[in-house]
Amino acid sequence: MTTPEFSRNRDNFCYRHPDRQSFVLCQRCLRTICPECQTQAPVGVICPECMAAERKNRTPAQKRAERRWRGGGAAVMGTTRPGRPMVTYVLLAVTSLIGLLQLIPDLGDAITSHLVFAADYLYPDLSGAPFEPWRLLTAVFAHSGFIHLALNMLALWLIGQGLEPMLGRARFLALYLISGLGGSVMVAVLDPGQPTVGASGAIFGLMAALFIVGRHLGANVTGILVILAINFVYGLVFGGGRISWQAHLGGLLIGALVAFIIVKTKRRDQRVWQIVALSALAVALLAIVFVVPPLLLLA
């Protein structure tokens, strides 16, 4: 039951539907709007008039991106999906949980020993270690310390919020996992005796994909290129043996290749070819890792 003072205050009712009570404000004009009039924005909601004004004021690059990635017919590889980037959030939650458990004495050492990747686990006849090929991917979810975990999760959160809705959940997950696989394969090929953990290969894959997709849309990608270069050079020059530049390089190259496949097979009628190409890439990586490193270990 409402008081007369409440009913007389029109700020308590939707400006477009005066009979509907609401306490939600448009984040642009601060007018009260009911659920029917609300459109989800990056922060809060906006009213129909502010949404129309935003669409009218889009830059040519933004309009071109919308046509390419949201357009109708057979032109899209996957429409930009509304809602939250759930794959990004799940990856963040799972990886963060594992990383925090790794900080617990004794328990953390046990978890790391079961997730870390080293080439020895692929060649039991040569190393005497058990055959555990799944470590090629499990290493992506483990980290060597809190700073290592925090930096990678920050990058995943920043990139995933924009890239996942653009690619779609399945493609984003494929990009992340295949890039992480590429990082492990590069470690096995270039430094087979080095154990490694971390999502850095997958993160570099996301950055490379952001660069490729940006170029495809005609956006200015200079900033992304500079960030990629700085991160790679830092790991190569200042890592002091603690940062696996091989994983960075593998994730970077494979992430770029995955993104190239996606943008070249983005139409709905090319979906089967996209799946075949991405699957072939994953199989090729596994073929490489089971052929090249044994030769190096025997040399």
C-alpha positions as CSV (number, residue, x, y, z in Angstrom):
1,M,0.0,0.0,0.0
2,T,1.4,3.4,-1.0
3,T,0.9,6.8,0.6
4,P,-0.6,9.8,-1.3
5,E,2.8,11.5,-1.3
6,F,4.3,8.5,-3.0
7,S,1.6,8.4,-5.7
8,R,2.0,12.1,-6.4
9,N,5.7,11.8,-7.0
10,R,6.0,10.9,-10.7
11,D,9.7,10.0,-10.2
12,N,8.5,6.7,-8.7
13,F,6.8,5.7,-12.0
14,C,8.1,4.9,-15.5
15,Y,8.2,8.1,-17.6
16,R,6.8,6.1,-20.6
17,H,4.2,4.1,-18.7
18,P,3.0,6.4,-15.9
19,D,0.9,3.6,-14.3
20,R,3.9,1.3,-13.7
21,Q,5.9,1.7,-10.5
22,S,9.6,1.4,-10.8
23,F,12.8,2.4,-8.9
24,V,15.2,1.8,-11.8
25,L,16.8,4.8,-13.5
26,C,18.3,5.1,-17.0
27,Q,22.0,5.4,-16.6
28,R,22.2,8.2,-19.2
29,C,19.2,10.5,-18.5
30,L,18.4,9.3,-15.0
31,R,14.7,9.0,-15.7
32,T,12.7,6.1,-14.1
33,I,12.0,3.2,-16.5
34,C,10.0,0.0,-16.1
35,P,11.3,-3.5,-17.1
36,E,9.7,-3.2,-20.5
37,C,11.7,0.0,-21.3
38,Q,15.0,-1.2,-20.0
39,T,17.9,-2.2,-22.3
40,Q,21.0,-3.7,-20.7
41,A,24.1,-1.5,-21.0
42,P,27.7,-2.3,-20.0
43,V,26.8,-0.6,-16.7
44,G,23.1,-0.6,-15.6
45,V,20.3,-0.1,-18.1
46,I,19.3,2.7,-20.5
47,C,15.9,3.9,-21.8
48,P,14.7,3.5,-25.4
49,E,15.4,7.2,-26.3
50,C,19.0,7.0,-25.0
51,M,19.4,3.7,-26.9
52,A,18.2,5.4,-30.1
53,A,20.5,8.3,-29.6
54,E,23.5,5.9,-29.0
55,R,22.8,4.0,-32.2
56,K,22.5,7.2,-34.2
57,N,25.8,8.5,-32.9
58,R,27.8,5.3,-33.7
59,T,31.0,5.8,-35.6
60,P,31.4,4.3,-39.1
61,A,33.7,1.7,-37.7
62,Q,31.1,0.6,-35.1
63,K,28.4,0.5,-37.8
64,R,30.6,-1.6,-40.0
65,A,31.4,-4.0,-37.2
66,E,27.7,-4.4,-36.4
67,R,27.0,-5.2,-40.0
68,R,29.7,-7.8,-40.2
69,W,29.2,-9.5,-36.9
70,R,25.4,-9.0,-36.3
71,G,24.1,-8.7,-39.8
72,G,21.3,-10.9,-41.0
73,G,21.1,-13.7,-43.6
74,A,24.1,-15.9,-44.2
75,A,26.6,-13.1,-43.4
76,V,27.4,-13.8,-39.8
77,M,29.6,-16.4,-38.2
78,G,27.7,-16.0,-34.9
79,T,25.7,-13.0,-33.8
80,T,26.9,-11.0,-30.9
81,R,25.1,-12.6,-28.1
82,P,23.4,-10.5,-25.4
83,G,24.0,-11.3,-21.7
84,R,27.1,-12.1,-19.7
85,P,30.3,-13.8,-21.1
86,M,29.7,-17.0,-19.2
87,V,32.7,-18.9,-20.6
88,T,35.0,-16.2,-19.5
89,Y,33.4,-16.2,-16.0
90,V,33.6,-20.0,-15.7
91,L,37.3,-20.0,-16.8
92,L,38.0,-17.3,-14.3
93,A,36.3,-19.1,-11.5
94,V,37.8,-22.5,-12.2
95,T,41.4,-21.2,-12.7
96,S,41.2,-18.8,-9.8
97,L,40.0,-21.6,-7.5
98,I,42.8,-23.9,-8.5
99,G,45.3,-21.1,-8.2
100,L,44.2,-20.2,-4.7
101,L,44.3,-23.8,-3.6
102,Q,47.8,-24.0,-4.9
103,L,48.8,-21.3,-2.3
104,I,47.9,-23.7,0.5
105,P,51.1,-25.5,1.8
106,D,51.3,-29.2,1.0
107,L,48.0,-29.2,-0.8
108,G,49.2,-26.7,-3.3
109,D,52.3,-28.8,-4.1
110,A,50.1,-31.9,-4.6
111,I,47.8,-30.0,-7.0
112,T,50.7,-28.6,-9.0
113,S,52.4,-32.0,-9.3
114,H,49.2,-33.4,-10.9
115,L,48.6,-30.5,-13.3
116,V,52.1,-29.3,-14.4
117,F,53.1,-30.1,-17.9
118,A,56.5,-31.4,-19.0
119,A,57.5,-33.4,-22.1
120,D,58.4,-36.4,-20.0
121,Y,54.8,-37.2,-19.4
122,L,54.3,-37.7,-23.1
123,Y,57.2,-40.2,-23.7
124,P,57.2,-42.8,-20.9
125,D,59.6,-45.1,-22.8
126,L,62.2,-42.3,-22.9
127,S,61.7,-40.7,-19.5
128,G,60.2,-43.3,-17.2
129,A,57.4,-41.0,-16.2
130,P,53.7,-42.1,-16.5
131,F,51.9,-41.3,-19.8
132,E,49.6,-38.4,-19.0
133,P,49.0,-36.4,-22.2
134,W,46.1,-34.4,-20.6
135,R,48.7,-32.3,-18.9
136,L,49.0,-30.4,-22.2
137,L,45.8,-28.7,-21.1
138,T,45.7,-29.0,-17.3
139,A,48.8,-26.9,-17.1
140,V,46.7,-24.0,-18.4
141,F,44.7,-24.0,-15.2
142,A,47.6,-24.0,-12.8
143,H,49.9,-21.1,-11.8
144,S,53.3,-20.6,-10.1
145,G,52.1,-17.9,-7.6
146,F,49.5,-15.3,-6.8
147,I,51.0,-12.5,-9.1
148,H,51.2,-15.0,-12.0
149,L,47.5,-15.9,-11.4
150,A,46.3,-12.4,-10.9
151,L,47.9,-11.0,-14.0
152,N,46.6,-13.7,-16.3
153,M,43.1,-13.6,-14.8
154,L,43.0,-9.8,-15.2
155,A,43.9,-10.2,-18.9
156,L,41.3,-12.9,-19.3
157,W,38.6,-10.7,-17.7
158,L,39.5,-7.6,-19.8
159,I,39.7,-9.4,-23.1
160,G,37.0,-12.0,-22.6
161,Q,34.2,-9.5,-21.9
162,G,34.5,-8.1,-25.4
163,L,35.8,-11.0,-27.4
164,E,33.5,-13.8,-26.2
165,P,30.2,-12.0,-27.2
166,M,31.8,-11.3,-30.6
167,L,32.9,-14.8,-31.3
168,G,30.3,-16.8,-29.4
169,R,30.8,-19.0,-26.4
170,A,31.9,-22.2,-28.3
171,R,34.4,-20.4,-30.5
172,F,35.8,-18.4,-27.6
173,L,36.3,-21.6,-25.6
174,A,37.9,-23.3,-28.6
175,L,40.2,-20.4,-29.1
176,Y,41.3,-20.4,-25.4
177,L,41.9,-24.2,-25.2
178,I,43.6,-24.6,-28.6
179,S,45.8,-21.6,-27.8
180,G,46.7,-23.1,-24.5
181,L,47.5,-26.4,-26.3
182,G,49.7,-24.5,-28.7
183,G,51.7,-23.0,-25.9
184,S,52.3,-26.4,-24.3
185,V,53.3,-27.9,-27.7
186,M,55.8,-25.1,-28.3
187,V,57.3,-25.8,-24.9
188,A,57.6,-29.5,-25.7
189,V,59.3,-28.7,-29.0
190,L,61.7,-25.9,-28.0
191,D,62.4,-26.8,-24.4
192,P,61.2,-30.4,-23.7
193,G,63.0,-30.6,-20.4
194,Q,61.3,-27.6,-18.9
195,P,58.1,-28.1,-16.8
196,T,55.5,-25.3,-17.1
197,V,52.2,-24.1,-15.7
198,G,50.1,-21.0,-16.5
199,A,47.4,-19.6,-18.8
200,S,49.9,-17.3,-20.5
201,G,49.8,-19.2,-23.8
202,A,46.0,-19.1,-23.9
203,I,46.0,-15.4,-23.0
204,F,48.5,-14.6,-25.8
205,G,46.2,-16.5,-28.1
206,L,43.3,-14.2,-27.0
207,M,45.4,-11.1,-27.7
208,A,46.4,-12.4,-31.1
209,A,42.8,-13.2,-31.9
210,L,41.7,-9.7,-30.8
211,F,44.3,-8.3,-33.2
212,I,43.2,-10.5,-36.1
213,V,39.5,-9.8,-35.6
214,G,40.2,-6.0,-35.2
215,R,42.1,-6.0,-38.5
216,H,39.2,-7.8,-40.1
217,L,36.7,-5.2,-38.9
218,G,38.9,-2.3,-40.0
219,A,39.6,-1.1,-36.4
220,N,42.8,0.6,-35.2
221,V,44.8,-2.3,-33.7
222,T,48.1,-0.6,-33.1
223,G,47.6,-0.6,-29.4
224,I,47.0,-4.3,-29.3
225,L,50.2,-4.9,-31.3
226,V,52.2,-2.7,-29.0
227,I,50.9,-4.6,-25.9
228,L,51.6,-8.0,-27.6
229,A,55.2,-6.9,-28.4
230,I,55.9,-5.5,-24.9
231,N,54.6,-8.6,-23.2
232,F,56.5,-11.0,-25.4
233,V,59.8,-9.1,-25.2
234,Y,59.5,-8.8,-21.4
235,G,59.1,-12.5,-21.1
236,L,62.0,-13.2,-23.4
237,V,64.5,-10.6,-22.0
238,F,63.5,-10.1,-18.4
239,G,61.9,-13.4,-17.5
240,G,65.1,-14.8,-16.1
241,G,64.1,-18.3,-16.8
242,R,60.9,-18.0,-14.8
243,I,58.7,-17.0,-17.7
244,S,58.2,-19.5,-20.5
245,W,58.5,-17.4,-23.6
246,Q,58.0,-20.6,-25.6
247,A,54.4,-20.9,-24.3
248,H,53.8,-17.3,-25.1
249,L,55.1,-17.8,-28.7
250,G,53.0,-21.0,-29.2
251,G,49.8,-19.4,-27.9
252,L,50.4,-16.3,-29.9
253,L,50.9,-18.1,-33.2
254,I,48.1,-20.7,-32.7
255,G,45.7,-18.0,-31.4
256,A,46.3,-16.0,-34.5
257,L,45.7,-19.1,-36.7
258,V,42.5,-20.0,-34.9
259,A,41.2,-16.4,-35.3
260,F,42.1,-16.5,-39.0
261,I,40.2,-19.7,-39.5
262,I,37.2,-18.2,-37.7
263,V,37.0,-14.9,-39.7
264,K,37.5,-16.8,-43.0
265,T,34.6,-19.2,-42.2
266,K,32.2,-16.9,-40.4
267,R,29.2,-17.5,-42.6
268,R,26.5,-19.9,-41.4
269,D,26.9,-22.1,-44.4
270,Q,30.7,-22.4,-43.6
271,R,30.1,-23.7,-40.0
272,V,31.0,-27.3,-40.9
273,W,34.3,-26.2,-42.5
274,Q,35.1,-24.1,-39.5
275,I,34.7,-27.1,-37.2
276,V,36.7,-29.3,-39.5
277,A,39.5,-26.7,-39.7
278,L,39.8,-26.1,-36.0
279,S,39.7,-29.9,-35.3
280,A,42.4,-30.5,-37.9
281,L,44.5,-27.8,-36.2
282,A,44.2,-29.5,-32.8
283,V,45.1,-32.9,-34.3
284,A,48.1,-31.4,-36.1
285,L,49.4,-29.9,-32.8
286,L,49.1,-33.3,-31.2
287,A,50.8,-34.9,-34.2
288,I,53.7,-32.4,-33.9
289,V,54.2,-32.9,-30.2
290,F,54.3,-36.7,-30.5
291,V,56.9,-36.6,-33.4
292,V,59.3,-33.7,-32.9
293,P,60.2,-33.8,-29.1
294,P,61.2,-37.5,-29.0
295,L,63.7,-36.8,-31.7
296,L,65.1,-34.0,-29.6
297,L,65.2,-36.0,-26.5
298,L,67.1,-38.8,-28.3
299,A,69.6,-36.4,-29.9
